[in-house]
């Protein structure tokens, strides 16, 4: 499974690892993803999402039903 947040779409980005002698080598910056189960009361079931910690804050702020409604409008299957 890809390292992509299902809510925000965050994914790994590429940058440079810079040593003390200023030698640059490629590296990846990975998003902070967590696999989390939420109880979706409208459908009376549990939903497992792979979300970033930023997305967890968004779910806490806006509510799970609002976030899932936006995800379904964008074409995600949940």
C-alpha positions in Angstrom: 0.0 0.0 0.0 1.3 3.5 -0.9 2.4 6.0 1.7 -0.4 8.4 1.0 -2.9 10.0 3.4 -6.4 9.2 2.4 -7.8 12.5 3.6 -5.2 15.2 2.7 -3.3 13.4 0.0 0.1 13.9 1.6 2.8 11.7 0.1 6.6 11.4 0.3 8.6 14.2 -1.1 12.2 14.2 -2.3 15.0 16.3 -1.0 18.7 16.3 -0.2 20.5 14.9 2.8 23.4 17.3 3.4 26.5 16.1 5.2 28.9 18.2 7.3 31.2 18.4 4.2 28.2 19.7 2.2 27.9 16.6 0.0 24.3 16.2 -1.1 22.6 12.8 -1.6 18.9 12.2 -2.4 16.6 11.2 0.4 12.8 10.9 1.0 10.7 12.8 3.5 7.9 10.5 4.6 4.6 11.8 5.9 3.6 10.9 9.5 0.9 8.3 8.7 -1.2 6.4 11.2 -3.7 3.6 10.6 -6.8 4.6 12.6 -10.2 3.2 13.1 -13.2 5.6 13.4 -16.8 4.7 14.3 -19.0 6.2 11.5 -22.3 6.7 13.4 -24.3 7.6 10.3 -23.8 4.2 8.8 -23.3 2.4 12.1 -19.9 0.8 11.2 -16.2 1.1 11.8 -14.1 2.8 9.1 -10.3 2.2 8.9 -8.3 5.1 7.4 -4.7 5.6 6.7 -4.3 9.3 7.8 -1.6 11.8 8.6 -1.6 13.4 12.0 -2.6 16.7 10.2 -5.7 14.8 8.9 -6.5 13.6 12.5 -6.7 17.2 13.6 -8.9 18.0 10.6 -11.3 15.1 11.5 -11.4 16.3 15.2 -12.2 19.9 14.0 -14.7 19.3 11.2 -16.1 15.9 12.2 -15.9 12.5 10.6 -19.1 12.7 8.6 -18.0 16.0 7.0 -14.6 14.6 6.0 -16.0 11.4 4.6 -18.6 13.4 2.6 -15.8 15.5 1.1 -13.7 12.4 0.3 -16.6 10.7 -1.4 -17.3 13.9 -3.4 -13.6 13.7 -4.6 -14.2 10.1 -5.8 -12.7 8.1 -2.9 -14.4 4.8 -2.1 -15.0 4.3 1.6 
